[in-house]
Amino acid sequence: MTETKYIFPKQPQSVTVLVFITVLIVLLLILTVMVHMRNRKLKSTLEEQMAERRLLDKICADFTAVY
């Protein structure tokens, strides 16, 4: 019978896998927070533009009513 020798013992390999999964989870959380912050910024920008559009619509309506 021949024994197969591992380069790394099984225990450190398990730890390596757990560390890899943990890093992936942390990166996913960071990405989620970044996307959430970007969405909040885009939403506030959209609200500002919609407010400006409503104001311009009122000004244009008054202008076309006069002329």
PyMOL Python script that loads the backbone (N, CA, C, O; Angstrom):
from pymol import cmd

cmd.read_pdbstr("""\
ATOM      1  N   MET A   1       0.834  -1.184   0.000  1.00  0.00           N
ATOM      2  CA  MET A   1       0.000   0.000   0.000  1.00  0.00           C
ATOM      3  C   MET A   1       0.877   1.245   0.000  1.00  0.00           C
ATOM      4  O   MET A   1       1.872   1.347   0.718  1.00  0.00           O
ATOM      5  N   THR A   2       0.471   2.157  -0.816  1.00  0.00           N
ATOM      6  CA  THR A   2       1.211   3.419  -0.831  1.00  0.00           C
ATOM      7  C   THR A   2       0.374   4.494  -0.162  1.00  0.00           C
ATOM      8  O   THR A   2      -0.839   4.583  -0.351  1.00  0.00           O
ATOM      9  N   GLU A   3       1.040   5.279   0.597  1.00  0.00           N
ATOM     10  CA  GLU A   3       0.346   6.386   1.263  1.00  0.00           C
ATOM     11  C   GLU A   3       0.489   7.634   0.411  1.00  0.00           C
ATOM     12  O   GLU A   3       1.548   7.912  -0.153  1.00  0.00           O
ATOM     13  N   THR A   4      -0.598   8.371   0.335  1.00  0.00           N
ATOM     14  CA  THR A   4      -0.527   9.641  -0.390  1.00  0.00           C
ATOM     15  C   THR A   4      -0.130  10.721   0.602  1.00  0.00           C
ATOM     16  O   THR A   4      -0.721  10.865   1.672  1.00  0.00           O
ATOM     17  N   LYS A   5       0.866  11.456   0.221  1.00  0.00           N
ATOM     18  CA  LYS A   5       1.335  12.525   1.107  1.00  0.00           C
ATOM     19  C   LYS A   5       0.782  13.846   0.589  1.00  0.00           C
ATOM     20  O   LYS A   5       0.858  14.160  -0.599  1.00  0.00           O
ATOM     21  N   TYR A   6       0.231  14.598   1.511  1.00  0.00           N
ATOM     22  CA  TYR A   6      -0.297  15.910   1.165  1.00  0.00           C
ATOM     23  C   TYR A   6       0.802  16.951   1.323  1.00  0.00           C
ATOM     24  O   TYR A   6       1.636  16.861   2.224  1.00  0.00           O
ATOM     25  N   ILE A   7       0.792  17.910   0.461  1.00  0.00           N
ATOM     26  CA  ILE A   7       1.760  19.003   0.616  1.00  0.00           C
ATOM     27  C   ILE A   7       1.443  19.767   1.893  1.00  0.00           C
ATOM     28  O   ILE A   7       2.329  20.104   2.678  1.00  0.00           O
ATOM     29  N   PHE A   8       0.148  20.032   2.078  1.00  0.00           N
ATOM     30  CA  PHE A   8      -0.309  20.698   3.293  1.00  0.00           C
ATOM     31  C   PHE A   8      -1.200  19.724   4.051  1.00  0.00           C
ATOM     32  O   PHE A   8      -1.949  18.958   3.445  1.00  0.00           O
ATOM     33  N   PRO A   9      -1.117  19.755   5.341  1.00  0.00           N
ATOM     34  CA  PRO A   9      -2.034  18.907   6.103  1.00  0.00           C
ATOM     35  C   PRO A   9      -3.479  19.361   5.890  1.00  0.00           C
ATOM     36  O   PRO A   9      -3.732  20.485   5.455  1.00  0.00           O
ATOM     37  N   LYS A  10      -4.410  18.475   6.201  1.00  0.00           N
ATOM     38  CA  LYS A  10      -5.815  18.788   5.949  1.00  0.00           C
ATOM     39  C   LYS A  10      -6.308  19.968   6.777  1.00  0.00           C
ATOM     40  O   LYS A  10      -7.120  20.751   6.284  1.00  0.00           O
ATOM     41  N   GLN A  11      -5.865  20.120   7.972  1.00  0.00           N
ATOM     42  CA  GLN A  11      -6.355  21.193   8.846  1.00  0.00           C
ATOM     43  C   GLN A  11      -6.038  22.576   8.275  1.00  0.00           C
ATOM     44  O   GLN A  11      -6.962  23.381   8.158  1.00  0.00           O
ATOM     45  N   PRO A  12      -4.812  22.904   7.916  1.00  0.00           N
ATOM     46  CA  PRO A  12      -4.559  24.231   7.347  1.00  0.00           C
ATOM     47  C   PRO A  12      -5.320  24.466   6.044  1.00  0.00           C
ATOM     48  O   PRO A  12      -5.666  25.604   5.727  1.00  0.00           O
ATOM     49  N   GLN A  13      -5.580  23.412   5.294  1.00  0.00           N
ATOM     50  CA  GLN A  13      -6.342  23.567   4.063  1.00  0.00           C
ATOM     51  C   GLN A  13      -7.769  24.018   4.392  1.00  0.00           C
ATOM     52  O   GLN A  13      -8.334  24.861   3.694  1.00  0.00           O
ATOM     53  N   SER A  14      -8.335  23.468   5.432  1.00  0.00           N
ATOM     54  CA  SER A  14      -9.671  23.871   5.858  1.00  0.00           C
ATOM     55  C   SER A  14      -9.667  25.324   6.312  1.00  0.00           C
ATOM     56  O   SER A  14     -10.590  26.080   6.011  1.00  0.00           O
ATOM     57  N   VAL A  15      -8.636  25.703   7.029  1.00  0.00           N
ATOM     58  CA  VAL A  15      -8.520  27.088   7.485  1.00  0.00           C
ATOM     59  C   VAL A  15      -8.383  28.011   6.289  1.00  0.00           C
ATOM     60  O   VAL A  15      -8.964  29.097   6.274  1.00  0.00           O
ATOM     61  N   THR A  16      -7.636  27.602   5.302  1.00  0.00           N
ATOM     62  CA  THR A  16      -7.466  28.409   4.095  1.00  0.00           C
ATOM     63  C   THR A  16      -8.801  28.612   3.390  1.00  0.00           C
ATOM     64  O   THR A  16      -9.104  29.717   2.940  1.00  0.00           O
ATOM     65  N   VAL A  17      -9.581  27.575   3.295  1.00  0.00           N
ATOM     66  CA  VAL A  17     -10.895  27.675   2.661  1.00  0.00           C
ATOM     67  C   VAL A  17     -11.791  28.608   3.458  1.00  0.00           C
ATOM     68  O   VAL A  17     -12.494  29.434   2.874  1.00  0.00           O
ATOM     69  N   LEU A  18     -11.780  28.495   4.767  1.00  0.00           N
ATOM     70  CA  LEU A  18     -12.598  29.376   5.606  1.00  0.00           C
ATOM     71  C   LEU A  18     -12.163  30.834   5.463  1.00  0.00           C
ATOM     72  O   LEU A  18     -13.006  31.729   5.400  1.00  0.00           O
ATOM     73  N   VAL A  19     -10.870  31.072   5.412  1.00  0.00           N
ATOM     74  CA  VAL A  19     -10.368  32.437   5.231  1.00  0.00           C
ATOM     75  C   VAL A  19     -10.797  32.978   3.871  1.00  0.00           C
ATOM     76  O   VAL A  19     -11.212  34.132   3.763  1.00  0.00           O
ATOM     77  N   PHE A  20     -10.700  32.160   2.850  1.00  0.00           N
ATOM     78  CA  PHE A  20     -11.111  32.571   1.508  1.00  0.00           C
ATOM     79  C   PHE A  20     -12.593  32.934   1.471  1.00  0.00           C
ATOM     80  O   PHE A  20     -12.968  33.961   0.906  1.00  0.00           O
ATOM     81  N   ILE A  21     -13.427  32.103   2.066  1.00  0.00           N
ATOM     82  CA  ILE A  21     -14.866  32.378   2.116  1.00  0.00           C
ATOM     83  C   ILE A  21     -15.144  33.646   2.915  1.00  0.00           C
ATOM     84  O   ILE A  21     -16.000  34.443   2.530  1.00  0.00           O
ATOM     85  N   THR A  22     -14.441  33.840   4.011  1.00  0.00           N
ATOM     86  CA  THR A  22     -14.611  35.044   4.820  1.00  0.00           C
ATOM     87  C   THR A  22     -14.235  36.286   4.031  1.00  0.00           C
ATOM     88  O   THR A  22     -14.937  37.295   4.089  1.00  0.00           O
ATOM     89  N   VAL A  23     -13.147  36.220   3.302  1.00  0.00           N
ATOM     90  CA  VAL A  23     -12.731  37.366   2.476  1.00  0.00           C
ATOM     91  C   VAL A  23     -13.780  37.661   1.412  1.00  0.00           C
ATOM     92  O   VAL A  23     -14.091  38.824   1.155  1.00  0.00           O
ATOM     93  N   LEU A  24     -14.321  36.630   0.796  1.00  0.00           N
ATOM     94  CA  LEU A  24     -15.372  36.839  -0.200  1.00  0.00           C
ATOM     95  C   LEU A  24     -16.607  37.496   0.403  1.00  0.00           C
ATOM     96  O   LEU A  24     -17.196  38.390  -0.206  1.00  0.00           O
ATOM     97  N   ILE A  25     -16.998  37.063   1.584  1.00  0.00           N
ATOM     98  CA  ILE A  25     -18.161  37.647   2.261  1.00  0.00           C
ATOM     99  C   ILE A  25     -17.899  39.111   2.594  1.00  0.00           C
ATOM    100  O   ILE A  25     -18.771  39.958   2.396  1.00  0.00           O
ATOM    101  N   VAL A  26     -16.712  39.413   3.096  1.00  0.00           N
ATOM    102  CA  VAL A  26     -16.364  40.799   3.420  1.00  0.00           C
ATOM    103  C   VAL A  26     -16.384  41.671   2.164  1.00  0.00           C
ATOM    104  O   VAL A  26     -16.898  42.789   2.194  1.00  0.00           O
ATOM    105  N   LEU A  27     -15.834  41.172   1.076  1.00  0.00           N
ATOM    106  CA  LEU A  27     -15.860  41.925  -0.180  1.00  0.00           C
ATOM    107  C   LEU A  27     -17.279  42.145  -0.667  1.00  0.00           C
ATOM    108  O   LEU A  27     -17.598  43.218  -1.178  1.00  0.00           O
ATOM    109  N   LEU A  28     -18.128  41.154  -0.517  1.00  0.00           N
ATOM    110  CA  LEU A  28     -19.531  41.300  -0.902  1.00  0.00           C
ATOM    111  C   LEU A  28     -20.222  42.357  -0.053  1.00  0.00           C
ATOM    112  O   LEU A  28     -20.998  43.159  -0.571  1.00  0.00           O
ATOM    113  N   LEU A  29     -19.950  42.364   1.229  1.00  0.00           N
ATOM    114  CA  LEU A  29     -20.534  43.382   2.109  1.00  0.00           C
ATOM    115  C   LEU A  29     -20.054  44.781   1.733  1.00  0.00           C
ATOM    116  O   LEU A  29     -20.846  45.723   1.701  1.00  0.00           O
ATOM    117  N   ILE A  30     -18.779  44.915   1.453  1.00  0.00           N
ATOM    118  CA  ILE A  30     -18.236  46.216   1.047  1.00  0.00           C
ATOM    119  C   ILE A  30     -18.887  46.673  -0.249  1.00  0.00           C
ATOM    120  O   ILE A  30     -19.265  47.838  -0.378  1.00  0.00           O
ATOM    121  N   LEU A  31     -19.018  45.778  -1.194  1.00  0.00           N
ATOM    122  CA  LEU A  31     -19.659  46.116  -2.465  1.00  0.00           C
ATOM    123  C   LEU A  31     -21.119  46.521  -2.256  1.00  0.00           C
ATOM    124  O   LEU A  31     -21.599  47.468  -2.880  1.00  0.00           O
ATOM    125  N   THR A  32     -21.816  45.808  -1.386  1.00  0.00           N
ATOM    126  CA  THR A  32     -23.213  46.133  -1.095  1.00  0.00           C
ATOM    127  C   THR A  32     -23.333  47.530  -0.497  1.00  0.00           C
ATOM    128  O   THR A  32     -24.222  48.292  -0.877  1.00  0.00           O
ATOM    129  N   VAL A  33     -22.456  47.867   0.423  1.00  0.00           N
ATOM    130  CA  VAL A  33     -22.485  49.207   1.036  1.00  0.00           C
ATOM    131  C   VAL A  33     -22.170  50.271  -0.009  1.00  0.00           C
ATOM    132  O   VAL A  33     -22.809  51.323  -0.031  1.00  0.00           O
ATOM    133  N   MET A  34     -21.200  50.013  -0.866  1.00  0.00           N
ATOM    134  CA  MET A  34     -20.853  50.990  -1.899  1.00  0.00           C
ATOM    135  C   MET A  34     -22.022  51.219  -2.849  1.00  0.00           C
ATOM    136  O   MET A  34     -22.308  52.361  -3.211  1.00  0.00           O
ATOM    137  N   VAL A  35     -22.693  50.161  -3.253  1.00  0.00           N
ATOM    138  CA  VAL A  35     -23.844  50.293  -4.156  1.00  0.00           C
ATOM    139  C   VAL A  35     -24.978  51.037  -3.459  1.00  0.00           C
ATOM    140  O   VAL A  35     -25.649  51.867  -4.072  1.00  0.00           O
ATOM    141  N   HIS A  36     -25.193  50.739  -2.178  1.00  0.00           N
ATOM    142  CA  HIS A  36     -26.242  51.425  -1.427  1.00  0.00           C
ATOM    143  C   HIS A  36     -25.961  52.932  -1.340  1.00  0.00           C
ATOM    144  O   HIS A  36     -26.864  53.747  -1.531  1.00  0.00           O
ATOM    145  N   MET A  37     -24.722  53.290  -1.054  1.00  0.00           N
ATOM    146  CA  MET A  37     -24.370  54.711  -0.962  1.00  0.00           C
ATOM    147  C   MET A  37     -24.523  55.391  -2.321  1.00  0.00           C
ATOM    148  O   MET A  37     -24.996  56.524  -2.402  1.00  0.00           O
ATOM    149  N   ARG A  38     -24.129  54.708  -3.372  1.00  0.00           N
ATOM    150  CA  ARG A  38     -24.256  55.266  -4.727  1.00  0.00           C
ATOM    151  C   ARG A  38     -25.727  55.471  -5.078  1.00  0.00           C
ATOM    152  O   ARG A  38     -26.089  56.491  -5.666  1.00  0.00           O
ATOM    153  N   ASN A  39     -26.575  54.509  -4.722  1.00  0.00           N
ATOM    154  CA  ASN A  39     -28.011  54.641  -4.990  1.00  0.00           C
ATOM    155  C   ASN A  39     -28.613  55.811  -4.234  1.00  0.00           C
ATOM    156  O   ASN A  39     -29.460  56.524  -4.771  1.00  0.00           O
ATOM    157  N   ARG A  40     -28.188  56.017  -2.993  1.00  0.00           N
ATOM    158  CA  ARG A  40     -28.695  57.162  -2.224  1.00  0.00           C
ATOM    159  C   ARG A  40     -28.295  58.468  -2.883  1.00  0.00           C
ATOM    160  O   ARG A  40     -29.094  59.401  -2.959  1.00  0.00           O
ATOM    161  N   LYS A  41     -27.060  58.536  -3.358  1.00  0.00           N
ATOM    162  CA  LYS A  41     -26.585  59.753  -4.020  1.00  0.00           C
ATOM    163  C   LYS A  41     -27.363  59.995  -5.310  1.00  0.00           C
ATOM    164  O   LYS A  41     -27.774  61.122  -5.585  1.00  0.00           O
ATOM    165  N   LEU A  42     -27.565  58.949  -6.096  1.00  0.00           N
ATOM    166  CA  LEU A  42     -28.314  59.083  -7.342  1.00  0.00           C
ATOM    167  C   LEU A  42     -29.766  59.478  -7.073  1.00  0.00           C
ATOM    168  O   LEU A  42     -30.346  60.269  -7.816  1.00  0.00           O
ATOM    169  N   LYS A  43     -30.345  58.929  -6.019  1.00  0.00           N
ATOM    170  CA  LYS A  43     -31.732  59.257  -5.692  1.00  0.00           C
ATOM    171  C   LYS A  43     -31.866  60.719  -5.296  1.00  0.00           C
ATOM    172  O   LYS A  43     -32.811  61.388  -5.713  1.00  0.00           O
ATOM    173  N   SER A  44     -30.934  61.221  -4.500  1.00  0.00           N
ATOM    174  CA  SER A  44     -31.005  62.628  -4.100  1.00  0.00           C
ATOM    175  C   SER A  44     -30.787  63.540  -5.308  1.00  0.00           C
ATOM    176  O   SER A  44     -31.429  64.585  -5.416  1.00  0.00           O
ATOM    177  N   THR A  45     -29.897  63.160  -6.205  1.00  0.00           N
ATOM    178  CA  THR A  45     -29.666  63.941  -7.421  1.00  0.00           C
ATOM    179  C   THR A  45     -30.926  63.949  -8.289  1.00  0.00           C
ATOM    180  O   THR A  45     -31.296  64.987  -8.837  1.00  0.00           O
ATOM    181  N   LEU A  46     -31.577  62.805  -8.411  1.00  0.00           N
ATOM    182  CA  LEU A  46     -32.815  62.715  -9.187  1.00  0.00           C
ATOM    183  C   LEU A  46     -33.904  63.594  -8.584  1.00  0.00           C
ATOM    184  O   LEU A  46     -34.629  64.276  -9.307  1.00  0.00           O
ATOM    185  N   GLU A  47     -34.018  63.576  -7.252  1.00  0.00           N
ATOM    186  CA  GLU A  47     -35.030  64.412  -6.599  1.00  0.00           C
ATOM    187  C   GLU A  47     -34.765  65.895  -6.852  1.00  0.00           C
ATOM    188  O   GLU A  47     -35.703  66.659  -7.079  1.00  0.00           O
ATOM    189  N   GLU A  48     -33.496  66.311  -6.815  1.00  0.00           N
ATOM    190  CA  GLU A  48     -33.161  67.697  -7.111  1.00  0.00           C
ATOM    191  C   GLU A  48     -33.535  68.056  -8.554  1.00  0.00           C
ATOM    192  O   GLU A  48     -34.094  69.122  -8.810  1.00  0.00           O
ATOM    193  N   GLN A  49     -33.225  67.168  -9.480  1.00  0.00           N
ATOM    194  CA  GLN A  49     -33.542  67.430 -10.883  1.00  0.00           C
ATOM    195  C   GLN A  49     -35.049  67.471 -11.115  1.00  0.00           C
ATOM    196  O   GLN A  49     -35.529  68.275 -11.913  1.00  0.00           O
ATOM    197  N   MET A  50     -35.790  66.623 -10.434  1.00  0.00           N
ATOM    198  CA  MET A  50     -37.248  66.635 -10.580  1.00  0.00           C
ATOM    199  C   MET A  50     -37.832  67.928 -10.023  1.00  0.00           C
ATOM    200  O   MET A  50     -38.776  68.476 -10.593  1.00  0.00           O
ATOM    201  N   ALA A  51     -37.281  68.421  -8.915  1.00  0.00           N
ATOM    202  CA  ALA A  51     -37.744  69.686  -8.355  1.00  0.00           C
ATOM    203  C   ALA A  51     -37.454  70.831  -9.326  1.00  0.00           C
ATOM    204  O   ALA A  51     -38.303  71.697  -9.535  1.00  0.00           O
ATOM    205  N   GLU A  52     -36.269  70.835  -9.913  1.00  0.00           N
ATOM    206  CA  GLU A  52     -35.937  71.860 -10.905  1.00  0.00           C
ATOM    207  C   GLU A  52     -36.855  71.752 -12.119  1.00  0.00           C
ATOM    208  O   GLU A  52     -37.278  72.770 -12.668  1.00  0.00           O
ATOM    209  N   ARG A  53     -37.160  70.547 -12.535  1.00  0.00           N
ATOM    210  CA  ARG A  53     -38.047  70.354 -13.694  1.00  0.00           C
ATOM    211  C   ARG A  53     -39.442  70.887 -13.409  1.00  0.00           C
ATOM    212  O   ARG A  53     -40.050  71.538 -14.258  1.00  0.00           O
ATOM    213  N   ARG A  54     -39.953  70.608 -12.200  1.00  0.00           N
ATOM    214  CA  ARG A  54     -41.283  71.126 -11.842  1.00  0.00           C
ATOM    215  C   ARG A  54     -41.285  72.643 -11.857  1.00  0.00           C
ATOM    216  O   ARG A  54     -42.234  73.268 -12.330  1.00  0.00           O
ATOM    217  N   LEU A  55     -40.211  73.237 -11.334  1.00  0.00           N
ATOM    218  CA  LEU A  55     -40.109  74.700 -11.329  1.00  0.00           C
ATOM    219  C   LEU A  55     -40.062  75.237 -12.757  1.00  0.00           C
ATOM    220  O   LEU A  55     -40.747  76.210 -13.073  1.00  0.00           O
ATOM    221  N   LEU A  56     -39.266  74.619 -13.616  1.00  0.00           N
ATOM    222  CA  LEU A  56     -39.188  75.061 -15.011  1.00  0.00           C
ATOM    223  C   LEU A  56     -40.521  74.864 -15.731  1.00  0.00           C
ATOM    224  O   LEU A  56     -40.902  75.690 -16.560  1.00  0.00           O
ATOM    225  N   ASP A  57     -41.226  73.787 -15.425  1.00  0.00           N
ATOM    226  CA  ASP A  57     -42.546  73.577 -16.025  1.00  0.00           C
ATOM    227  C   ASP A  57     -43.508  74.681 -15.640  1.00  0.00           C
ATOM    228  O   ASP A  57     -44.291  75.141 -16.471  1.00  0.00           O
ATOM    229  N   LYS A  58     -43.458  75.114 -14.378  1.00  0.00           N
ATOM    230  CA  LYS A  58     -44.328  76.212 -13.932  1.00  0.00           C
ATOM    231  C   LYS A  58     -43.957  77.510 -14.633  1.00  0.00           C
ATOM    232  O   LYS A  58     -44.829  78.265 -15.063  1.00  0.00           O
ATOM    233  N   ILE A  59     -42.661  77.763 -14.746  1.00  0.00           N
ATOM    234  CA  ILE A  59     -42.210  78.990 -15.419  1.00  0.00           C
ATOM    235  C   ILE A  59     -42.637  78.973 -16.886  1.00  0.00           C
ATOM    236  O   ILE A  59     -43.125  79.975 -17.409  1.00  0.00           O
ATOM    237  N   CYS A  60     -42.450  77.836 -17.542  1.00  0.00           N
ATOM    238  CA  CYS A  60     -42.840  77.719 -18.958  1.00  0.00           C
ATOM    239  C   CYS A  60     -44.351  77.848 -19.126  1.00  0.00           C
ATOM    240  O   CYS A  60     -44.820  78.463 -20.084  1.00  0.00           O
ATOM    241  N   ALA A  61     -45.108  77.275 -18.203  1.00  0.00           N
ATOM    242  CA  ALA A  61     -46.568  77.375 -18.286  1.00  0.00           C
ATOM    243  C   ALA A  61     -46.993  78.829 -18.145  1.00  0.00           C
ATOM    244  O   ALA A  61     -47.871  79.286 -18.875  1.00  0.00           O
ATOM    245  N   ASP A  62     -46.388  79.558 -17.222  1.00  0.00           N
ATOM    246  CA  ASP A  62     -46.693  80.978 -17.058  1.00  0.00           C
ATOM    247  C   ASP A  62     -46.277  81.752 -18.306  1.00  0.00           C
ATOM    248  O   ASP A  62     -46.995  82.654 -18.736  1.00  0.00           O
ATOM    249  N   PHE A  63     -45.162  81.425 -18.877  1.00  0.00           N
ATOM    250  CA  PHE A  63     -44.675  82.127 -20.064  1.00  0.00           C
ATOM    251  C   PHE A  63     -45.613  81.910 -21.249  1.00  0.00           C
ATOM    252  O   PHE A  63     -45.949  82.852 -21.967  1.00  0.00           O
ATOM    253  N   THR A  64     -46.037  80.648 -21.448  1.00  0.00           N
ATOM    254  CA  THR A  64     -46.923  80.370 -22.580  1.00  0.00           C
ATOM    255  C   THR A  64     -48.327  80.921 -22.321  1.00  0.00           C
ATOM    256  O   THR A  64     -49.042  81.229 -23.275  1.00  0.00           O
ATOM    257  N   ALA A  65     -48.735  81.052 -21.070  1.00  0.00           N
ATOM    258  CA  ALA A  65     -50.049  81.626 -20.775  1.00  0.00           C
ATOM    259  C   ALA A  65     -50.044  83.126 -21.080  1.00  0.00           C
ATOM    260  O   ALA A  65     -51.056  83.666 -21.526  1.00  0.00           O
ATOM    261  N   VAL A  66     -48.940  83.790 -20.849  1.00  0.00           N
ATOM    262  CA  VAL A  66     -48.858  85.231 -21.092  1.00  0.00           C
ATOM    263  C   VAL A  66     -48.820  85.496 -22.591  1.00  0.00           C
ATOM    264  O   VAL A  66     -49.458  86.429 -23.079  1.00  0.00           O
ATOM    265  N   TYR A  67     -48.079  84.686 -23.309  1.00  0.00           N
ATOM    266  CA  TYR A  67     -47.941  84.943 -24.745  1.00  0.00           C
ATOM    267  C   TYR A  67     -48.853  84.009 -25.475  1.00  0.00           C
ATOM    268  O   TYR A  67     -48.911  84.038 -26.704  1.00  0.00           O
TER     269      TYR A  67
END
""", "prot")
cmd.dss("prot")
cmd.show_as("cartoon", "prot")
cmd.util.cbc("prot")
cmd.orient("prot")
